[in-house]
Structures are given as C-alpha cells and as structure tokens.
Amino acid sequence: MAIVAVGLVLAVVTSFGGERGIGAVATAAPQAPGQSAHPSDGEPRECVGSRFATFGAVYDAIFDSLLPMLPSEIKKQAPTIRARAHREMQGMRISSLAVSNHPYDLGADDKDPIMTYRDPISQWIVSQLVGVREGRDAEAIPVENLTVAQAVETVWLYLYVTVMVPLTVVRRTVPSIATVAGPITVGTLLTLPILLGVFAATQLYQAISSALVESCVVSVTRSQKENAGKAVKDLRFAGAVPGIVRDIARQVDVADAQTCPPIGGLPLSRIASRTSSYLQSITADRATDRRIGAAADQVQNWMRHTRVTDNLIPADPADFSTPEYAISQIGALIPYVGGAPLDIAIGLNHNRGQGADFGRTVPLSSLSVTKTLTAAYYAYALAAHVVELAWQEGGTDPSAALLADLFPDAGITAGMIPRTTGIVGAPNLYGLVVYHNVLRSMCLAEDKRPTPTPPSAKRVPVSAARW
C-alpha cells in the first residue's frame, strides 16, 4: 500500500513538474470520447472501498487536498495540470497478465475456499485462469482505471516472489556457524529477524487488504465505479495463450461453497476416471482406447480394495488455528524437532481436537485430492528433515563436501556454509503448496450448479485470510 501511495503522490508531483518544463513520465494518449478529465461536481458520488477506488479517483482526491497549499500561479493552472495527468494515466497501459485480483473481484465471498486456501502465487494463477476462461487474457488496463485493490494484491505478489520467498529460502539455508548457549546458535539469531519480518509483513498485508475492501477510501462517480479495473475496449497486448492453458481454463471455475465443490475435495476415483476419459479422447486408435480403459479399470479396482487410515494424515498447515500456526512458525527454530516433526504433531492433534477416529479406514478410491496432496507434503517435508539431520549428525552436506574438495586446506566445516536442505525444501513450500491451493480454490466447470440465492445475499463482511 505504501508503494501505491508513493506512486500516486509522485504522479501529482510529476504533473506539477511538467508545467515547469520537467516533462511527463509517459506518453499521453488521446482522451477517450465522452470521458471527463475531472468528474462534474453535480454528478452523484459514492464513497467506495479499494475494489472500486481507481487510481484516477485517488489522484483527484490527493490533488484536491494539496491544491489549497500551492502557490496561486499553480492554482490557476490546476485544470490543465489535472487534465494532462488523467490523459497520461489513460495512456499508460498494464497487461491483465501482470495484475492479480482480490478474490471478491473473481466472484468469491468469505465462505468460498479461495478466501482460506490461497497464497499470492496461487491467487494470481486463479486470476489468470478466470481471465482466460472469460476471454479477458492480454487485456490492456489503463492506470486511470486500475483499482487500489488490484494494486495492493499485485504489489504483494511481486514482493512475495522477489523478497519473501528468497528470504525464506535463505533462512532455511543459514548454517549454525557457532553455538551461543544450549541449542541456540549464531545461525538461529541471524534467522530470527527474517522469520519475524516475513511474518509481520504477511500480517500487515492481511490487515491492509481486508480493511481497504470495506473502507471508505475515496468518493467516485457512477462512471468511475463502472470503469474500475476495466480494460480498454478492443485493445489487447500481442501474444497468444498456450493451448494447454486455454484448455485448462475452459474446464475450471472459482470454487463456490454452495454451488461448485473444489477440486481438492473430489475423490481419487473421480480424478482417475476423468484422466482415463481425457486420454481416450485425444487418441484416434480404438485399440489404444481399450488399453487405456483396461488400465484405468485395474487402477480403480486396486483403489477400491486398498484401505488407508485417512485421519492419520495430519491436518494441512493451512487448516491450523492461529495459535497452532504461531507454534509451527516459532517451533521451526527448535533443533531436531522443529519443522516437519512438530507440524505433524500439531496436525495430528488438530485432527484429534476435531474428534477424528484414528482407527478408521477408508478405500483409497474415496480419499480426497487434498488428503493425498497433504500426505505428499508431509512425506516430502519429513524426508528433507531427516536428510538434514543425517548431514548434521555425521553425514556431509553436498555443498560442504564440494567446498572441502575445492579448498582442502581451508578447514571448511558444514557449520560454516549454507545448508543445501533450504533449497531442497523449496519445491515443497512453493511448488506443491501453490498447486494444492489452486486445486482448493477452483472447481470443475461441469460441477457448477445454479446459484440458489443472489450473489449480494451471500456477501458477508471481509475476514482476514492467513497466507
């Protein structure tokens, strides 16, 4: 949000500077027919939240608040300055592929899965799949129409990818270096600020995002509200969406708690059946179709007769309560048991608190996609944890071994250099988890039922979603 505010203030300052010969930062485009540079004072206005607060409207609000403090010569030029700034914002275009949208703008409400199961990357993926499905891919959105909500979500996406993820990987690779007291090492002290910083930034984003949606951010006219987040008509960026992405987009939609169950909740038998049907649809040989069908029947039969104790799969970290989540994050710093072992204990205790029967078994065919991916997540995390302990307690980290071979007389030990396990665990945290969140946020279009109540009747106050 700070970046958005700074950008708007700079736009105001730049527009004043242009009048004094500094020049504009972007090439101005002709004003769209029928579009007013500054809304008429007589036109009805409405105070809206970040979903409808456009950069153009926020610019006007900042401009009007600064104008009384400016010299009289600037005040006389105010209409010209304002009009040129709007033309420049209208002329600056952003591809819809570079913008992430709030779940509300995707048709979701607080009860829908995407409000709980999302991270910045999965939310961007869902935004793009919905855009492709609705034919809005590669649209050109003027900065004038860009909303504060789009800016907040997009800024957080880029911060997450370029700052939060690298910092988390770095935290997991920092070596112990030296012991300070008991289990506390210099590495622990170095990684603690990173852990707290990432957690604080996430909480700050959640507070800003949820507060701005329902807050009174700025007053807008009806036309400004209707144009919020809208692209330029009949203007698109060059480039084609890959066929496989377009095919996937046609088959999915945003999951709805009432009308469209998420893919994550579907049983494995449904996935196996759909996979078989798809493979048969893309083959032209009937013999191959029969072989695929026979193999699918064997898999289905095996899954029906293979039973698993589903409640012994720990609860997914995304389902942890706030205290459980805090314990998980802080516990990552505990030697030996912190990380995967502690998360497994928390997840099993969560299941117990929900009244789960640990002795119950179910056919593998009825196991949900979410349960399967959660089991895969814990299996990967535990394997990486065990490997790290093995390298720590007697084995040799590959990076340490490599440096020791290159510099045999340097006295390099494993406690002095970054640990490889930080990189080994990244695909689990930022690959499998993202994929899982997408599957929990979307449903199969073929499963969608008519909405029983108008969307407005479903809307409830925004709640913060933990990333």
C-alpha positions in Angstrom: 0.0 0.0 0.0 2.9 2.3 0.7 4.1 1.8 -2.9 0.7 2.7 -4.2 0.5 5.8 -2.1 4.0 6.9 -3.1 3.2 6.3 -6.8 0.1 8.5 -6.6 2.0 11.3 -4.8 4.8 11.1 -7.4 2.2 11.3 -10.1 0.9 14.5 -8.6 4.4 16.0 -8.2 5.3 14.9 -11.7 2.2 16.6 -13.2 3.2 19.9 -11.4 6.8 19.5 -12.6 5.6 19.1 -16.2 4.1 22.5 -16.1 7.5 23.9 -15.2 9.3 22.1 -18.0 10.4 18.8 -16.3 8.3 16.7 -18.7 5.9 13.8 -18.4 6.9 10.3 -17.4 4.7 8.6 -20.0 3.4 9.3 -23.5 0.0 10.8 -23.3 -2.8 9.2 -25.2 -5.8 11.0 -26.7 -8.6 11.3 -24.2 -11.4 8.7 -24.8 -14.5 10.2 -26.3 -17.1 11.2 -23.7 -14.6 10.8 -20.8 -14.3 13.7 -18.4 -10.9 14.6 -17.0 -12.5 15.6 -13.7 -15.9 14.5 -12.7 -18.6 17.1 -12.6 -19.3 18.4 -9.1 -23.0 18.0 -9.9 -22.7 14.2 -10.6 -23.8 12.0 -7.7 -20.8 10.5 -5.9 -20.3 7.4 -3.7 -17.6 6.6 -1.2 -16.1 3.2 -2.1 -13.5 0.7 -0.9 -10.4 -0.4 -2.7 -12.3 -2.6 -5.2 -13.8 0.5 -6.9 -11.3 3.2 -5.9 -9.4 3.8 -9.1 -6.1 5.5 -9.4 -7.8 8.3 -11.3 -10.2 9.0 -8.4 -7.4 8.7 -5.8 -5.3 11.1 -7.9 -8.1 13.6 -7.8 -8.5 13.3 -4.1 -4.8 13.8 -3.5 -4.7 16.7 -6.0 -7.7 18.4 -4.3 -6.2 18.0 -0.8 -2.8 19.5 -1.9 -4.2 22.3 -4.1 -5.0 24.8 -1.3 -1.4 24.7 -0.1 0.1 25.5 -3.5 1.0 28.9 -4.9 -1.7 30.9 -6.7 0.1 30.5 -10.1 -0.2 26.8 -9.8 -3.9 27.0 -8.7 -4.6 28.9 -12.0 -3.1 26.1 -14.0 -4.9 23.3 -11.9 -7.5 22.3 -14.6 -4.7 21.9 -17.2 -2.5 20.0 -14.8 -5.3 17.7 -13.8 -6.4 17.1 -17.4 -2.9 16.2 -18.6 -2.3 13.9 -15.6 -5.5 12.0 -16.5 -4.5 11.7 -20.1 -1.2 10.3 -19.1 -2.7 7.8 -16.8 -5.1 6.8 -19.5 -2.2 6.4 -21.9 -0.2 4.1 -19.6 -1.5 0.6 -20.1 -0.8 -2.6 -18.0 -1.4 -6.1 -19.2 -4.0 -8.0 -17.3 -1.5 -10.9 -17.1 0.6 -8.7 -14.8 -2.2 -8.0 -12.4 -3.6 -10.0 -9.5 -7.2 -9.6 -8.4 -8.8 -9.8 -5.0 -11.0 -13.0 -4.6 -14.1 -10.7 -4.4 -13.3 -9.5 -7.9 -13.3 -13.1 -9.1 -16.9 -13.6 -7.8 -15.9 -15.2 -4.4 -17.2 -14.4 -0.9 -16.0 -15.1 2.6 -17.4 -18.6 2.6 -15.7 -19.7 -0.5 -12.5 -21.8 -0.3 -10.2 -19.3 -2.0 -10.6 -17.0 1.0 -8.8 -19.6 3.1 -6.6 -21.6 0.7 -4.6 -19.0 -1.1 -1.1 -17.6 -1.4 -0.1 -14.7 -3.7 1.1 -17.1 -6.5 -2.0 -19.3 -6.4 -4.3 -16.3 -6.4 -2.5 -14.9 -9.4 -2.8 -18.2 -11.2 -6.6 -18.4 -10.4 -7.0 -14.7 -11.6 -5.3 -15.6 -14.9 -7.3 -18.8 -15.5 -10.5 -16.9 -14.9 -9.4 -14.2 -17.2 -8.6 -16.7 -20.0 -11.9 -18.5 -19.4 -13.8 -15.3 -19.8 -11.7 -14.1 -22.8 -10.0 -11.3 -20.9 -6.4 -12.5 -21.3 -3.9 -10.0 -22.5 -6.2 -7.1 -22.0 -4.7 -3.6 -21.6 -5.8 -1.9 -18.4 -5.2 1.9 -18.2 -3.6 3.1 -15.0 -6.6 5.5 -14.8 -8.9 2.5 -14.2 -6.5 0.4 -12.1 -8.0 -0.1 -8.7 -6.3 0.2 -5.3 -7.3 -3.5 -4.6 -5.6 -4.6 -7.8 -2.5 -2.6 -6.9 -2.3 -4.0 -3.4 -2.7 -7.6 -4.5 -0.2 -7.2 -7.3 2.4 -5.3 -5.2 2.1 -8.1 -2.6 2.5 -10.7 -5.3 5.8 -9.2 -6.6 7.1 -8.6 -3.0 6.3 -12.2 -2.2 8.1 -13.6 -5.2 11.1 -11.3 -5.1 11.5 -10.8 -1.4 9.5 -13.2 0.9 10.3 -16.4 -0.9 14.0 -15.7 -1.3 14.3 -14.6 2.4 12.5 -17.8 3.5 14.9 -20.0 1.4 17.9 -18.0 2.8 16.6 -18.6 6.4 16.4 -22.3 5.8 20.0 -22.4 4.4 21.7 -20.3 7.1 24.3 -22.6 8.8 24.6 -22.9 12.6 28.1 -21.1 12.5 28.7 -21.4 16.2 26.9 -22.2 19.5 25.8 -19.3 21.7 24.0 -21.2 24.5 22.5 -24.6 24.6 20.6 -25.2 21.3 20.8 -21.5 20.4 23.4 -20.8 17.7 24.6 -17.8 15.8 22.6 -19.0 12.8 19.4 -19.1 15.0 20.0 -15.5 16.0 20.5 -14.5 12.3 17.4 -16.2 11.1 15.1 -14.9 13.8 14.7 -11.4 12.3 13.9 -12.9 8.9 11.3 -15.2 10.4 9.7 -12.3 12.3 10.0 -9.9 9.4 8.2 -12.2 6.9 5.5 -13.0 9.5 5.0 -9.3 10.3 4.9 -8.3 6.6 2.3 -11.0 5.9 0.1 -9.8 8.8 0.4 -6.2 7.7 -0.7 -7.1 4.2 -3.7 -9.0 5.5 -4.7 -6.1 7.7 -4.4 -3.6 4.8 -6.1 -5.8 2.2 -9.1 -6.7 4.4 -9.5 -3.2 5.8 -9.4 -1.4 2.4 -12.0 -3.5 0.7 -14.8 -2.4 3.0 -13.4 1.0 4.0 -14.4 4.4 2.6 -11.3 5.1 0.5 -12.4 7.7 -1.9 -15.6 9.2 -3.4 -16.3 8.3 -7.1 -18.9 8.9 -9.7 -21.0 6.2 -11.2 -18.9 6.2 -14.4 -15.7 5.9 -12.4 -17.1 3.0 -10.4 -18.3 1.2 -13.6 -14.8 1.6 -15.2 -12.9 0.4 -12.1 -10.5 -2.3 -13.2 -11.9 -2.3 -16.7 -9.6 -2.7 -19.8 -9.5 -0.6 -22.9 -12.1 -1.9 -25.4 -10.8 -3.7 -28.4 -7.2 -3.1 -27.4 -5.0 -6.1 -26.5 -1.4 -6.9 -26.0 0.3 -9.1 -28.5 0.8 -12.8 -27.6 -1.2 -15.9 -27.5 -2.1 -18.1 -24.5 -0.8 -21.6 -24.9 -3.4 -24.1 -26.0 -3.0 -26.3 -22.9 -3.6 -23.3 -20.6 -6.7 -22.3 -22.6 -8.0 -25.9 -22.4 -7.5 -26.0 -18.6 -9.2 -22.6 -18.2 -12.3 -23.9 -20.1 -12.6 -26.8 -17.6 -12.4 -24.9 -14.3 -14.1 -22.1 -12.4 -13.7 -20.4 -9.0 -14.9 -22.9 -6.3 -18.1 -21.9 -4.5 -19.2 -23.2 -1.1 -22.8 -23.5 -2.3 -22.7 -24.3 -6.0 -19.3 -25.7 -7.1 -17.2 -28.0 -4.9 -13.5 -27.5 -5.1 -11.3 -30.0 -7.0 -9.4 -30.6 -3.7 -12.5 -32.2 -2.2 -13.0 -34.7 -5.1 -12.2 -38.4 -4.5 -9.3 -40.0 -6.3 -11.7 -42.3 -8.2 -13.2 -39.2 -9.9 -9.7 -38.0 -10.9 -8.7 -41.4 -12.3 -11.9 -41.6 -14.3 -11.5 -38.2 -15.7 -7.9 -38.8 -16.6 -8.9 -42.0 -18.4 -11.6 -40.2 -20.4 -9.3 -37.4 -21.3 -6.5 -39.8 -22.6 -9.1 -41.7 -24.6 -10.4 -38.5 -26.1 -7.1 -37.5 -27.5 -6.2 -40.8 -29.1 -7.5 -41.9 -32.5 -6.8 -45.6 -32.2 -9.6 -47.8 -30.7 -7.1 -50.4 -29.6 -5.2 -47.8 -27.6 -8.5 -46.6 -26.1 -9.3 -50.1 -24.9 -5.9 -50.5 -23.3 -6.3 -47.2 -21.5 -9.7 -48.2 -20.3 -8.5 -51.6 -19.1 -5.6 -50.0 -17.2 -8.0 -47.4 -15.7 -10.3 -50.3 -14.5 -7.3 -52.0 -12.9 -6.3 -48.8 -11.0 -9.9 -48.2 -9.9 -10.2 -51.8 -8.7 -6.9 -51.6 -6.8 -8.0 -48.3 -5.1 -11.4 -49.7 -4.1 -9.7 -52.7 -2.3 -6.9 -50.7 -0.7 -7.8 -49.1 2.6 -6.0 -46.3 4.4 -6.3 -44.6 7.7 -7.2 -41.2 6.4 -7.3 -39.5 9.8 -3.6 -40.4 10.5 -2.8 -37.9 7.7 -2.1 -34.7 9.7 -4.2 -31.7 9.1 -2.8 -29.4 6.4 -0.9 -26.4 7.8 -3.5 -24.1 6.0 -6.1 -25.5 8.4 -4.1 -24.7 11.5 -5.7 -22.3 14.0 -3.9 -19.1 14.8 -2.2 -20.5 17.9 -1.2 -23.7 16.0 0.2 -21.6 13.2 2.2 -19.4 15.6 3.6 -22.5 17.3 4.5 -24.0 13.9 6.4 -20.9 12.8 8.3 -20.3 16.1 8.9 -24.0 16.5 10.8 -24.1 13.3 13.8 -22.7 15.2 13.8 -25.6 17.7 16.7 -28.0 16.9 15.8 -31.6 15.8 12.0 -31.5 16.3 11.2 -28.1 14.8 9.8 -28.1 11.3 8.2 -31.2 9.8 8.1 -33.3 13.0 6.4 -30.5 15.0 4.0 -29.8 12.2 3.0 -33.4 12.0 2.3 -33.4 15.8 0.3 -30.2 15.5 -1.7 -31.7 12.6 -2.5 -34.9 14.4 -3.5 -33.0 17.5 -5.7 -30.8 15.3 -7.4 -33.9 13.9 -7.9 -35.2 17.5 -9.4 -31.9 18.5 -11.9 -32.3 15.6 -13.0 -35.7 17.0 -11.3 -37.8 14.3 -11.2 -41.5 14.7 -7.5 -42.6 14.2 -8.6 -46.2 13.7 -11.0 -45.6 10.8 -10.0 -46.9 7.4 -11.5 -45.9 4.0 -10.9 -47.1 0.5 -8.1 -45.3 -1.3 -10.6 -44.5 -4.1 -12.6 -42.3 -1.7 -9.6 -40.4 -0.4 -9.8 -36.7 -1.4 -7.2 -34.9 -3.6 -6.5 -32.6 -0.6 -5.8 -35.6 1.7 -3.5 -37.1 -0.9 -1.5 -33.9 -1.5 -1.3 -33.2 2.2 0.2 -36.6 2.7 2.7 -35.9 -0.1 3.6 -32.6 1.5 4.4 -34.1 4.9 6.3 -37.0 3.3 8.5 -34.6 1.4 9.0 -32.3 4.4 9.8 -35.2 6.7 12.3 -36.7 4.2 14.1 -33.4 3.8 14.2 -33.0 7.6 15.7 -36.5 8.1 18.3 -35.8 5.4 19.2 -32.6 7.1 19.7 -34.3 10.4 21.8 -37.1 8.8 24.1 -34.5 7.2 24.2 -32.6 10.5 25.0 -35.6 12.7 27.6 -37.5 10.7 27.0 -37.1 7.0 28.3 -34.4 4.8 26.2 -31.7 3.2 26.9 -31.8 -0.6 27.8 -28.1 -0.6 30.2 -28.6 2.3 31.8 -31.6 0.6 32.2 -29.7 -2.6 33.9 -26.7 -0.9 36.1 -29.0 1.2 37.3 -30.7 -2.0 38.0 -27.4 -3.7 39.8 -25.9 -0.7 41.2 -28.8 1.3 43.5 -26.6 3.4 40.8 -24.0 4.4 39.4 -26.0 7.3 35.8 -25.6 6.0 33.1 -27.4 8.0 29.4 -27.9 7.5 28.6 -25.4 10.2 30.2 -22.6 8.2 28.4 -22.6 4.9 24.8 -22.5 3.7 22.8 -25.7 4.0 21.6 -27.5 0.9 18.3 -28.5 2.6 17.0 -25.0 2.4 16.9 -25.3 -1.4 15.8 -28.9 -1.3 12.6 -27.9 0.6 11.7 -25.0 -1.7 9.8 -27.1 -4.3 7.6 -28.4 -1.5 6.8 -25.0 0.0 6.5 -23.0 -3.2 5.5 -25.7 -5.7 3.3 -28.3 -4.1 1.6 -25.9 -1.8 0.8 -23.5 -4.6 -0.6 -26.3 -6.7 -2.6 -27.5 -3.8 -4.1 -24.1 -3.2 -5.1 -23.7 -6.8 -6.9 -27.1 -6.6 -8.7 -26.0 -3.4 -9.6 -22.6 -4.9 -11.1 -23.9 -8.2 -13.8 -26.4 -9.2 -14.6 -28.3 -12.4 -16.9 -26.2 -14.5 -19.0 -29.3 -15.2 -19.9 -29.5 -11.5 -21.2 -26.0 -11.2 -24.9 -25.7 -10.2 -27.2 -22.7 -10.5 -26.8 -20.2 -7.7 -29.7 -20.7 -5.1 -29.5 -17.1 -3.9 -28.5 -13.8 -5.5 -24.7 -13.1 -5.0 -25.5 -10.0 -3.0 -27.3 -12.1 -0.4 -24.2 -14.2 0.1 -21.9 -11.2 0.9 -20.6 -11.0 4.4 -18.0 -8.7 6.0 -14.5 -9.4 4.9 -12.4 -11.6 7.1 -8.6 -11.7 7.1 -7.2 -14.7 5.3 -3.9 -16.3 6.5 -1.4 -16.9 3.8 
